[in-house]
Amino acid sequence: MTSTTFFIIFIPVLSILLLTINLLLAPHFPYQEKDSAFECGFHSFLGQNRTQFSISFFIFGLLFLLFDLEIILVYPYSVSGYSNDAYGLAIVLIFFSVLTIGFIFELGKNALSIDSKQTSLPDNE
């Protein structure tokens, strides 16, 4: 039996075995909030989980993700700096200019401002 065949058989068997042991031996304390979606610290009271909140935090998260991807895409260019020519430089400059234009557009639309107060729906009592 080759090592590849061994791992193709061994890994699923091991994972099923460990999952079965976990289901049998793990403590089980069911309660309703474990099955509900986590809403970034907002607790749902009496089924009222439709509160409005600012989307700015989500936009900031997307910006961080975008600029992390930028670092990943520029890293190969910086590592191969000796073999790059004018074509590689032009591609990187176009890439940075598109990112800069997008960032300036978001600043112009005031999408990066965070309000100090959280909005919520009025109570229906």
C-alpha positions in Angstrom: 0.0 0.0 0.0 1.5 3.3 -1.0 1.6 6.3 1.3 -1.0 8.2 -0.8 -3.5 5.4 -0.7 -2.9 5.1 3.1 -3.6 8.7 3.6 -6.7 8.7 1.4 -8.1 5.9 3.6 -6.7 6.9 6.9 -7.7 10.6 7.0 -11.5 10.1 6.5 -11.5 7.2 9.0 -9.7 9.2 11.6 -11.9 12.2 11.1 -15.1 10.1 11.4 -13.7 8.4 14.5 -12.8 11.7 16.2 -16.2 13.2 15.3 -18.0 10.2 16.7 -16.0 10.3 20.0 -16.8 14.0 20.2 -20.6 13.4 19.8 -20.5 10.6 22.4 -18.4 12.2 25.1 -18.9 16.0 24.8 -21.3 17.6 27.2 -24.6 18.7 25.6 -26.2 21.8 27.0 -28.8 23.0 24.4 -30.3 26.4 24.6 -31.9 28.7 22.1 -29.2 31.4 21.6 -26.7 28.7 20.4 -28.9 28.1 17.4 -29.4 31.8 16.6 -27.0 33.9 14.5 -24.4 36.0 16.3 -25.1 39.6 15.6 -21.9 41.3 16.8 -22.9 41.8 20.4 -26.6 42.7 19.8 -28.8 40.6 21.9 -32.2 39.8 20.5 -35.0 40.5 23.0 -38.2 38.6 22.6 -37.5 37.8 19.0 -36.8 41.4 18.0 -33.6 40.9 16.2 -34.3 43.4 13.4 -32.4 46.4 14.8 -30.8 48.9 12.5 -27.1 49.6 12.9 -24.5 51.4 10.9 -23.0 49.6 8.0 -19.7 51.6 8.3 -18.0 48.8 10.3 -18.7 46.4 7.4 -17.2 48.9 4.9 -14.1 49.2 7.1 -13.8 45.4 7.1 -14.0 45.3 3.4 -11.4 48.0 3.1 -9.0 46.0 5.3 -9.6 42.9 3.2 -9.0 44.9 0.0 -5.7 46.3 1.2 -4.6 42.9 2.5 -5.3 41.5 -0.9 -3.3 44.4 -2.4 -0.3 43.4 -0.3 -0.6 39.8 -1.5 -0.8 40.8 -5.1 2.1 43.3 -5.0 4.4 40.9 -3.0 5.5 38.8 -6.1 6.4 42.0 -7.9 8.6 43.2 -5.0 10.3 39.9 -4.6 11.2 39.6 -8.3 12.5 43.2 -8.4 15.6 42.4 -10.4 13.8 40.7 -13.3 11.0 43.3 -13.6 11.1 45.7 -16.5 9.0 48.7 -17.6 6.0 46.5 -18.4 5.8 45.1 -14.8 6.2 48.6 -13.4 3.3 49.9 -15.6 1.1 47.0 -14.4 1.8 47.8 -10.8 1.2 51.5 -11.3 -2.1 50.9 -13.0 -3.1 48.6 -10.1 -2.2 51.2 -7.5 -4.0 54.0 -9.5 -7.2 52.0 -9.6 -7.0 51.3 -5.9 -6.3 55.0 -5.2 -9.2 56.2 -7.4 -11.5 53.8 -5.5 -10.3 55.0 -2.2 -10.7 58.6 -3.1 -14.2 57.8 -4.4 -15.1 56.3 -1.0 -13.7 59.4 0.8 -15.7 61.6 -1.5 -19.0 59.7 -0.8 -18.2 60.1 2.9 -18.5 56.3 3.3 -15.8 56.1 5.8 -17.3 58.3 8.5 -18.7 56.5 11.6 -21.5 58.1 13.5 -21.1 58.2 17.3 -24.7 57.1 17.9 -26.3 53.8 17.0 -29.8 54.0 15.4 -32.5 51.6 16.4 -36.1 51.0 15.7 -38.6 52.4 18.2 -40.2 50.0 20.7 -43.7 48.9 19.8 -45.3 48.6 23.2 
